[in-house]
Amino acid sequence: MITIEGMFKTRIGSVIRGWTDKITEINRKYATPRIRMSRGVKVVLLFLRLYLIFLVLLLGYKFWTIL
């Protein structure tokens, strides 16, 4: 006998499965980069990444000192 809970579980399960399939497809498509980066670009991206980490740490420190 079909119950309301069973119908919802089936429906929600198919929706979530569809989302995860889409995410897996997107991850597979963009797994390998298609552009080449020069050494300068890699250095600048590394600098920006370190700068972002520094800003997050500074924000955390400021939050901690305010408490």
Secondary structure, 3 states (H helix, E strand, C coil): CCCHHHHHHHHHHHHHHHHHHHHHHHHHHCCCCCCCCCHHHHHHHHHHHHHHHHHHHHHHHHHHHHC
